[in-house]
Structure formats: C-alpha cells, structure tokens
Amino acid sequence: MTTNIPFFLVSAFSTNPFAGNPAAVIFLDTSETSDVLGNLAKNLNQPMTAIVSPEPIAFPDETTVRYSIRWFAPSGEEVPLCGHATLATAHTIFIENKLSPAVNTLQFQIKSNQIVEAKRIGDGWQEIQFPAGSVTEVRHSEQGLLKTKIYEAFGRQVSINGIFAGGPGFEHYLLVELDEKENLASSTVNTAAFKGSGYKINIITTLSSSAQESFVSRMFAPEVLADGEDPVCGSAHCILGPYWSDKQGIPPGKKSLQLKLAADVGR
C-alpha cells in the first residue's frame, strides 16, 4: 500500500534556499506513534522535522488558528521545543494553506499542552513568541565533570565565567558563559566532548566585543544532532535572552537584544 504524505523543506532564518537552518515540515496526524514519526525524521535526515496536524484543531478567534505540532531530530528522537522548525512551519502554513486574510496569528499546541505563537508581520516575514526560561548555577558537585568536558571540547583550559542549568521546562539545557577573550566564534570545538554531560542541549555564550551585538552563542547537542552543532537554535534563546537581559540590566520589553550565532557548520 502506498501512502502520500505532503512535506516541505524550508530554510529558516535565510532568503537563500541553501543557507540558514533547514527543517522538514510534514502535515500528518500528530497522534501517530513516536516510532513512526521518528522514522520519518530519520528518512528525511534534516536538522529537525516538524510534524503538524493537517487541519486546524481550534479557531480561538477570527484572527487566530491553532494547530498541533511535534518535533523530531534526525536521530528519530523527539524534542520538546524547536525554534527554527516552528518558524519554518509558520511560513509553510501562511504560504500554502490559503488561510483567510484576516488570520495573522498561528498557535501551535505542543505535547506539554503549552501554546507557542507565530505572527505574520508583513512582507513575507513571521515572528515566533517562545516562553522565557530561567537558569540556576549548577551544583558544585557537577562542576568538576562539566569543566572537564568543556576543556576537552575546546582543547584548552578556557576561562569560564559561569555554568548554569535550565529552569522549569528547560531542565535538559546547559548554559556556559565563557570570557569574551576566548573568541567563541573562531574556536574549533570537539562537539563529541559534550556527550555524557547530563544535558542534551549545551549552549556556550560570551559577551560580544562588537557594538553590533549584545552576545555571541553556539549550541552543541551531539546526542541529538548528527553534526553535533546546531547552526541556529531558536529554543536556546528562551534562556539566552532572559540571561543576558538580566546581566545587562534590561527590563523585559524595554530593549531588543542583538546577537551573533557563530556556528562552524559551513553555512
């Protein structure tokens, strides 16, 4: 038996189809088993695959439509949140699903029953609103192992300003701030060194020496991503944004942060 399932390949964060961060978007019943959906993601072998309900599951008001969504890594593992695949999904729905012109907001109901929103802001642009996360300093008993892994990843004893664990909803995220002089963007990183850190998402960040950006960051997830490094990780900024806003004394909603994603992935 042959089954036809529509899907799209979208390069998020770019106007170049061979740049940005690619995602596959599949319109399929999100109640399908994780094994089936994970195997689809394996076959498509994209940095992330979004599984989206073929039809809306709710219409909160005349300007808003709600879909259900799940995300799977190329390893077949389900992940709780993904920024670039959500942006890719919003773009696909706005372009392909022939929504009423009055609809400017998409709501995505995720597995935890939280809602992630995407808005159409004109000229083909969309923006997504993700939850703000928090971090706490990791326990002293963890720091020895984590420092060893960080030093191994960079091949040298880098200067570490702080090691933090993600708060509620982001418990599998690790945030490490290095000293600005470490030149994160130009560093060669052995991504495999982060295996066994106890965290699936390992974010490294520094203050930026450029007046054009507030901070620099890279994200490593060798247990989830085949390449080990994510070129543009939207969900990492759920904790990066609040972290740097707090450090720089910026009240919520008062100023936008400019950032540099410095992934060494040839894009």
Order of alpha helices (4+ residues) and beta strands (2+ residues): beta-beta-alpha-beta-beta-beta-beta-alpha-beta-beta-beta-beta-alpha-beta-beta-beta-beta-beta-alpha-beta
